[in-house]
Structure formats: C-alpha cells, structure tokens
Amino acid sequence: MADNTTQTEEYVQLKLVINEESNKVLFAEAGKDFVDILCSFLTMPLGTIARLLQKDSNMGQITIGCLNSLYQSVVDLDKRYLWTDSIKELLLKPKNSSEDYCSTLKLNIDDSQPTEYFICARNYFSSECRSCRNISKSTYYKCSCGSRFDRSFFLKRFCKGFVNSVATFVITDDLINIIPNSAAYTTFSLLKNLGIITSSTKEMAVNVTKEKVVDLLKCALVSKSPLTDVFLGKKPSIERSRFLTCNAENSSTIQITIQLVIRKSEGNILFAHGDQDFADLLISFLTFPLGGIIRKLGEYSSMGSIGRLYKSIAESVENQYFISEEAKNRLIDPLLASEYKSCSSILPIKEQCLNYYGYYQSESYRYRSNDPFFITDKHYKDGGRYEEMRLHNNKNPIKEGFVKGPRTYLATDDLVIGPASPISASLLINRLQIPVDDLKEKNVTIGMKECLSILNAALTSTSALTNGLGHLLSEVMEEK
C-alpha cells in the first residue's frame, strides 16, 4: 500500500521493488516527476545544500565535511565586513542558474526566492517614450527616460523540468543506473544484470513528500543506498567519504599568497591567514552548483551516491529522454548564476548569460497599462509580438568580491572564516592548548590545483586545509 499522506500534502508516486530477505530496495520505477527531482540535486549551489542539511526531517541534521561550518561562518560574519548588504543573502540563499527548469518541479525543496525584475511602467506603456526598453533588478535606479523602475515582474518560464513527460525510468538503490523503462530493459534482465536472481521480492508503492525529498538529498550525499535508507526507514549506512588528492593542472592565472600556521608534531594546519582574495575563494564555494563541482573534480569526487547520480545522467540516460539537449547540459555542466560572475575565475564554471524579451499581444495594446505583457529570457517564437530588453545599470553586487579589503582574514582547518587579528589567532591557539614551540609559520602560493584540492577536501573531510594543502607541508614534516 502507498504511504499515508494528508489530502492537502503534495506528493509524487514511486514504485519500489524490494528484496524481502535483505530488506533492501533493489530498484524503483518512477515517472518524470521523481526523476526531475533527482536531476535538480545537481543544479543546487552548495549554499542551498548546506541550508537544507540543517532542515529538520526524519533524518535530522547532516554534516558534510566542512560545508556546514563554512556556511555557518558566513551566517555569523558581521555585515560590516561585506561589500554590500545584499551579499549575505546571495551567499546564504544562492541563486540557482537553472531556476527556470526547477520552478515547475512538483516538489521543489529549494525555497530561494526567484529573481525579481522591474520596468518603468509609466513610460514603457506610454506613446511618449516608445524607445524605452530597459529592465532592472532594482528599484533604486532610474530608467534612461528619467522614471523609476516601479513595475514588478518575474520572468515567465517555459521549461517543464528535465525529462520528457511520457518517459518512465528504472532507478537502482545506489543511483548508478537511471535507465529508460523500455522493452530493452525488462525487470528480469535488470535483476540479472544486477546479479540478483531471487523469488523473495515484493512491490511497494510509496508517496514521496517534500520532507522525503529533503531526506533523499541528505542520504544521497552520505550513503550508497539512499532509496533503502529513506523509504524502508533504515538508519543511513553513512560511509566516510574518501579524500583523493586532486591532480588538476593550474590551468588559470589564479595566484593567492597565504600564511599557514602548522602544528609540527601532528603535521596539520591549524589555520591560515590571507587577504580578502583568500576569504573570497573559500566563501565562493557556496555559490558553485553541485553538478559543476563533480564535473571539475571528476574521479576525485567522493560524496555518497551523488557522483554515481551524475555519471548515470551523463552516460546512461539516452538524450532522447530529455526535453532538450540544453536540459541535459544544465545537469552535467551547470552554469554559475549571473550574480556571481566574479567567481568564475576561481573555478572554471561557465557563467550564465541571459537575453531578455518583452512580449505583448498586438500593436493596439502596445502602450496600454493593462496590456497582457510578460518578460522572459527565452526567444519565445509563438509568443506574439516582442521587443528585446536591455538590463539597465546592471551593477554586479559582488564586483569587488564578497568581503572588504584591504584586511587579513583567518580560516581554520574546518573552514570557519572571520577577520584576523593577533588577538583572534592567540585565542585560537590558547583554546587548542598547543605549545608555541610546536608551531611553525609557512608562506605559500596557491593556484587552481590547490583551489580544487581544498574544495574537494571541504566536501569529504573536516580538515580542508590540511588535506587540501598537505602536499605543501613536506618541509615541515621533515623538521619533526
């Protein structure tokens, strides 16, 4: 029988095939609604994931490496150290560049607000200002015609998830296989391919609620059997993520000089001092989409079943089952939201670049305030008459970076970040009760390889600096 849900609670149906002997999910059969939800995990920025990890659910709160402490340090960071008041919101509730694809999900667990746009309605619909084609993300600025941007719009979206509505899929417990449900993949052949030939199987229908989706995301990040853990009520078999040294080449011009404070007897980094570019580097991790990180880390990525989900989508699912080629690319090579363009030099994730179009029914309605008018970022061929719009005064809120400079910032091994001072450093050393003669300072310069290594270590361990920069500590270890 299906799970009991209240009549008002939205849900997505899922059919499970279970091995009764081991009480494990062998695979699930699902339609578009559920597969779209799984796909959406790869579009989420790390800041969104960190926020969802703290949400109450059946699983409780989950810790992923240093992600939780990095997110909390931004929560605790005084706004006076940030360039603008809006930056904190952009970090704690980062924009998803695929919000157009995710906005129609039946169960969308990302509660970030969609981007709001404004036009100067007074003149846009007036024959006195026919040349007005401006759009703004703020009411603070004035249009080129001198009027305020005072009419609010949300972009009209035409995307409907990621996969085709008529397709159904078979999904294995570890998410390594998301197979189109066709004649080529019968239940028997799937069981045989999985090495499971048994008569001890049963079917179970479940109703997947939004709370279950949150639990599924959490399990997918820490477990190799997320379907079993969530839907059979098992305690997640959390596997310690393996940190693999990232051997990426320094393919960019990033060069950041920092000072490491190392405990010689243990060979670990206690904390690092650096200018605002170092703090910006670490904080920018919160803006990166999960799928983009897995793409860049490749074989060095190790996070529960997420890497397997990515590989399954990239390699196993046939292109014809996506609504478009772009829909698949949004998952395996997601974009960095346009608000974070200054971050694109830190990790080479392509940035979002939008065009804007204003549509109206006909010329007779063109200059009426009650015109059925909408704005979109897609060239909607069947949408009637349209005009190209210009983004006016598009000042990037993070053009100068996230934190103010010039000043020094301190980051601990588990990525707690804050303004540095002799007092803050000495208090940290005293709290850890480490003798001063056991400490050593070392200045290092890090590039793309080290940036990716720190990011990988931050997702797989609670010692992001020690694991991420361990290859730079050989001299210190020799001094022991």
C-alpha positions in Angstrom: 0.0 0.0 0.0 1.1 3.6 -0.5 2.3 5.6 2.4 -0.4 7.6 4.2 -0.3 11.3 3.4 -2.7 14.1 4.1 -5.0 15.1 1.4 -3.5 18.6 1.2 0.1 17.5 1.1 1.6 17.2 -2.3 3.5 14.1 -3.2 5.0 12.1 -6.1 4.3 8.4 -6.5 7.1 5.8 -6.7 7.0 2.1 -7.0 9.7 0.1 -5.2 10.9 -3.5 -5.8 12.3 -4.9 -2.5 14.3 -7.9 -1.6 12.4 -9.2 1.5 15.3 -11.3 2.7 17.8 -8.4 3.0 15.1 -5.7 3.4 16.7 -3.6 0.7 15.4 -1.7 -2.3 16.6 -3.4 -5.5 15.3 -0.7 -7.8 12.4 1.8 -8.2 10.2 2.6 -11.1 9.4 6.3 -11.5 8.0 8.8 -13.9 9.0 12.3 -14.9 8.1 14.0 -11.5 10.5 11.9 -9.4 13.4 11.8 -12.0 13.2 15.6 -12.3 13.6 15.9 -8.6 16.7 13.7 -8.6 18.1 15.8 -11.5 17.5 19.0 -9.7 20.0 18.0 -7.0 22.9 18.6 -9.4 21.7 22.2 -10.1 21.8 23.3 -6.5 24.5 25.6 -5.3 26.4 24.3 -2.2 25.0 27.2 -0.1 21.5 25.8 -0.8 22.5 22.3 0.1 24.2 23.5 3.3 20.9 25.2 4.3 18.9 22.1 3.5 21.2 19.9 5.6 20.2 21.9 8.6 16.5 21.4 8.0 14.5 19.2 10.4 13.4 16.0 8.8 13.2 12.3 9.7 17.0 12.1 9.3 17.8 15.1 11.4 20.7 17.3 10.5 23.6 16.0 8.4 27.2 17.2 8.4 29.1 17.2 5.1 32.8 17.7 5.6 33.4 21.4 6.2 30.4 22.6 4.3 28.2 23.2 7.4 30.9 25.2 9.3 31.7 27.3 6.2 28.0 28.1 5.8 27.7 28.9 9.5 30.7 31.2 9.4 29.0 33.3 6.7 25.9 33.3 8.9 27.9 34.7 11.7 30.0 37.1 9.7 29.3 40.7 10.5 27.8 42.6 7.6 30.4 45.4 8.0 33.0 43.1 6.5 30.9 42.6 3.4 30.9 45.0 0.5 27.1 45.3 0.3 24.1 44.4 2.5 22.7 42.1 -0.3 25.8 39.9 -0.5 25.0 37.9 2.7 21.6 37.0 1.2 23.2 36.0 -2.1 25.5 33.6 -0.2 23.1 32.1 2.3 20.4 31.7 -0.3 22.4 31.5 -3.6 20.8 31.8 -6.9 20.2 28.6 -9.0 21.0 29.3 -12.6 18.5 26.6 -13.6 15.6 28.0 -11.6 13.7 28.1 -14.9 13.9 24.3 -15.1 13.3 23.8 -11.4 10.4 26.2 -11.0 7.9 23.7 -12.3 9.0 20.7 -10.1 6.1 19.1 -8.4 8.2 19.1 -5.2 10.8 21.8 -5.1 12.8 21.8 -1.8 14.8 25.0 -2.8 13.0 27.8 -1.0 15.2 30.6 -2.5 13.1 33.4 -3.9 13.0 33.8 -7.7 14.8 36.9 -9.2 12.5 39.9 -9.4 12.8 42.4 -12.3 11.4 45.9 -12.8 10.4 48.2 -15.7 9.4 51.8 -15.7 5.7 51.2 -16.3 4.8 54.9 -16.6 6.7 55.4 -19.8 7.0 51.9 -21.2 3.3 51.9 -21.9 3.2 55.5 -22.9 3.4 56.7 -26.5 5.6 59.5 -25.2 8.5 57.1 -24.6 8.4 54.4 -27.3 12.2 53.9 -27.2 12.1 52.7 -23.5 13.4 49.1 -23.5 15.0 48.9 -20.1 14.7 46.3 -17.4 16.3 46.4 -13.9 16.9 44.1 -10.9 16.4 47.1 -8.5 14.0 49.9 -7.9 16.9 52.1 -6.8 18.0 53.1 -10.3 16.2 55.4 -12.8 15.4 54.5 -16.3 17.1 56.3 -19.2 13.9 58.3 -19.6 14.1 59.6 -16.0 11.4 57.5 -14.4 11.8 55.0 -11.6 11.6 51.3 -12.2 8.4 50.7 -10.4 6.5 47.8 -12.1 7.5 44.4 -10.9 7.9 41.2 -13.0 9.1 37.7 -12.6 10.4 36.1 -15.8 7.9 33.9 -17.4 9.4 30.4 -17.8 8.5 27.8 -20.4 10.8 24.9 -19.3 9.0 22.0 -17.7 11.6 20.0 -15.8 14.4 18.0 -17.4 13.0 14.7 -18.8 10.1 14.0 -21.1 6.6 13.6 -19.5 5.8 10.3 -21.2 9.1 8.6 -20.2 9.4 6.2 -17.2 12.6 5.1 -15.6 14.1 2.3 -13.5 16.4 3.6 -10.7 18.8 1.4 -8.7 19.3 1.9 -5.0 22.7 3.5 -5.4 21.6 5.8 -8.2 24.2 4.4 -10.5 21.6 3.3 -13.0 18.7 5.6 -14.2 17.5 3.5 -17.1 14.7 4.4 -19.5 11.9 1.9 -18.9 11.6 0.3 -22.3 11.4 -3.2 -23.9 15.2 -3.4 -23.8 15.1 -3.3 -20.0 12.7 -5.8 -18.5 12.5 -6.4 -14.8 14.1 -9.9 -15.2 17.0 -8.6 -17.3 17.6 -5.8 -14.8 17.7 -8.3 -11.9 20.0 -10.5 -13.9 22.4 -7.6 -14.7 22.5 -6.6 -11.1 23.3 -10.2 -10.1 20.0 -10.6 -8.2 18.0 -13.7 -9.1 15.6 -14.4 -6.2 12.0 -15.1 -5.7 12.0 -13.1 -2.5 10.9 -9.8 -4.0 7.8 -7.7 -3.5 6.5 -4.4 -4.8 5.6 -1.4 -2.6 4.1 1.9 -3.7 5.2 5.0 -1.7 4.1 8.6 -1.8 7.2 10.9 -1.8 6.6 14.1 0.1 8.7 17.2 0.2 10.2 16.0 3.6 11.1 12.7 2.0 12.9 14.6 -0.8 15.0 16.5 1.8 15.9 13.2 3.4 16.7 11.7 -0.1 19.1 14.6 -0.8 20.8 14.1 2.6 21.1 10.3 2.1 22.4 10.7 -1.5 25.2 12.9 -0.1 26.4 10.4 2.5 25.1 6.9 1.7 25.5 4.3 -1.1 21.9 3.1 -0.6 19.7 6.2 -0.4 16.5 4.6 -1.6 16.6 1.9 1.1 17.6 4.3 3.8 14.7 6.8 3.1 11.8 4.5 2.1 12.4 1.5 4.3 13.2 3.6 7.3 16.7 2.2 7.8 19.4 4.2 9.6 21.6 5.5 6.8 24.7 3.5 6.4 26.9 6.6 6.3 30.2 5.9 4.6 33.2 8.1 5.3 34.0 9.9 2.1 37.4 9.2 0.7 39.7 12.2 0.1 41.6 11.7 -3.1 44.4 14.1 -3.9 43.4 16.2 -6.8 46.0 16.3 -9.5 44.4 19.0 -11.7 46.7 21.3 -13.5 47.0 25.0 -12.8 45.0 26.0 -15.9 44.3 29.5 -14.8 46.2 32.6 -13.6 45.0 32.4 -10.0 47.8 33.0 -7.6 46.9 33.6 -3.9 49.6 34.0 -1.2 48.6 32.9 2.3 50.4 32.1 5.5 49.9 28.7 7.1 50.2 28.1 10.8 51.1 24.4 11.3 51.4 22.1 14.3 54.7 20.4 13.7 54.1 17.4 15.9 50.9 16.5 14.2 51.7 17.8 10.7 48.3 19.5 10.4 47.3 23.1 9.5 45.7 24.9 12.4 44.6 27.9 10.4 45.7 30.2 7.5 45.9 33.9 7.2 45.2 35.6 3.9 44.0 38.8 2.2 40.4 39.2 1.1 41.1 37.2 -2.1 41.7 34.1 0.0 38.5 34.6 2.0 36.6 35.2 -1.2 37.9 32.0 -2.6 36.6 29.9 0.3 33.3 31.7 0.5 32.7 31.4 -3.2 32.4 27.6 -2.8 28.8 28.2 -1.6 27.8 29.6 -5.0 29.0 26.7 -7.1 26.4 24.2 -8.4 26.9 20.6 -7.3 27.0 19.2 -10.8 29.6 21.7 -11.9 31.8 20.7 -8.9 31.5 17.0 -9.7 32.4 17.7 -13.4 35.6 19.5 -12.4 36.7 17.1 -9.7 35.8 14.0 -11.8 37.3 10.9 -10.4 38.4 12.7 -7.3 34.9 13.4 -6.2 33.6 11.1 -3.4 30.2 12.0 -1.9 27.7 9.3 -1.1 25.8 8.4 -4.3 25.9 11.9 -5.9 28.9 11.1 -8.1 27.0 8.0 -9.3 23.9 10.0 -10.0 26.0 12.4 -12.1 27.6 9.6 -14.0 24.3 7.9 -14.6 22.8 11.1 -16.1 25.9 11.9 -18.1 26.4 8.4 -19.6 23.4 6.1 -19.1 20.3 8.1 -19.8 19.6 8.5 -23.6 19.5 12.0 -24.9 16.0 11.5 -26.4 14.5 11.2 -22.9 15.4 14.8 -22.0 13.2 17.6 -23.1 16.2 19.2 -24.9 20.0 18.9 -25.2 20.2 22.1 -23.1 18.2 20.4 -20.3 20.8 17.6 -20.0 23.7 20.2 -20.2 22.2 22.1 -17.3 22.8 18.9 -15.2 26.2 17.7 -16.4 27.7 21.2 -17.0 25.6 23.6 -14.9 26.1 27.3 -15.1 27.2 29.8 -12.5 24.3 32.2 -11.8 24.9 35.6 -13.4 25.0 37.3 -10.0 28.4 35.5 -9.3 30.3 36.4 -12.4 33.4 37.5 -10.4 33.6 33.9 -9.0 34.0 32.4 -12.4 37.8 33.0 -12.4 38.2 30.9 -9.2 36.7 27.7 -10.5 36.2 27.4 -14.3 32.4 27.0 -14.3 30.8 28.8 -17.3 28.7 31.7 -16.2 25.1 32.4 -17.1 24.4 35.0 -19.7 20.8 36.0 -20.3 19.0 37.9 -23.0 15.6 39.5 -22.2 12.5 39.8 -24.3 9.2 41.7 -23.6 6.1 40.2 -25.2 2.7 41.8 -25.8 -0.3 40.7 -27.8 -0.6 43.3 -30.6 0.4 46.8 -31.6 -3.0 48.1 -30.5 -2.2 47.1 -26.9 1.4 48.1 -27.0 1.1 51.3 -25.0 -1.7 50.4 -22.6 -1.0 49.9 -18.9 -3.3 46.9 -18.8 -1.5 45.2 -21.7 -1.1 41.4 -21.2 2.7 41.8 -21.1 5.3 39.5 -19.9 9.1 39.3 -19.8 11.2 36.1 -20.5 14.8 35.2 -21.1 13.9 32.9 -24.0 13.1 33.8 -27.6 9.5 32.5 -27.5 8.7 32.1 -31.2 4.9 31.7 -30.7 4.5 34.4 -28.2 3.2 37.2 -30.4 5.0 40.5 -30.9 8.1 41.1 -28.9 10.9 43.6 -28.2 14.4 43.0 -26.9 15.0 44.4 -23.5 18.2 45.9 -22.0 19.4 45.2 -18.5 19.8 48.7 -17.1 22.5 49.6 -14.6 23.4 46.0 -14.2 26.0 46.6 -11.4 27.2 43.3 -10.2 26.7 43.3 -6.4 29.9 41.3 -5.9 32.0 43.1 -8.4 34.5 43.9 -5.6 34.3 40.4 -4.2 32.4 39.3 -1.1 34.5 40.6 1.8 36.0 44.0 2.2 39.7 44.8 1.9 42.4 45.6 2.4 42.5 43.5 5.5 43.5 40.0 6.6 41.1 37.1 7.2 41.6 33.9 9.2 40.4 30.4 8.1 40.6 27.4 10.4 41.2 23.9 9.1 37.5 23.2 9.0 36.8 26.5 7.2 35.5 28.8 9.9 36.2 32.2 8.4 36.5 35.6 10.1 38.5 38.8 10.3 42.0 38.1 11.5 43.9 39.8 14.3 46.8 38.9 16.7 44.1 38.5 19.4 41.9 36.1 17.4 44.9 34.0 16.5 46.3 33.8 20.0 42.8 33.0 21.5 42.5 30.1 19.0 46.0 28.8 19.9 45.2 29.0 23.6 41.8 27.3 23.2 43.5 24.4 21.4 46.2 24.3 24.2 49.1 24.0 21.8 52.6 25.0 22.9 54.1 27.9 20.9 57.3 25.9 20.2 55.2 23.3 18.4 54.0 25.8 15.8 55.6 26.9 12.6 54.5 29.5 10.0 54.9 29.0 6.3 54.1 31.3 3.4 52.7 29.5 0.3 51.2 30.5 -3.0 48.2 28.5 -4.2 46.8 28.2 -7.7 43.9 26.3 -9.4 45.2 22.9 -8.4 45.2 23.9 -4.7 41.8 25.6 -5.0 40.2 22.4 -6.3 42.0 20.3 -3.7 40.7 22.5 -0.9 37.2 22.3 -2.3 37.4 18.5 -2.6 38.7 18.2 0.9 36.0 20.5 2.2 33.3 18.2 0.9 34.9 14.9 2.1 36.7 15.8 5.4 36.7 18.1 8.3 40.3 19.1 7.6 40.0 21.1 4.3 43.3 23.0 4.6 45.4 20.0 5.9 44.1 17.6 3.3 43.8 20.2 0.5 47.3 21.6 1.0 49.1 18.6 2.5 51.5 18.3 -0.4 52.9 21.7 0.6 53.9 20.6 4.1 56.8 18.2 3.3 59.4 20.6 4.7 57.6 20.9 7.9 57.2 17.1 8.3 60.9 16.7 7.7 61.7 19.1 10.6 59.8 16.9 13.1 
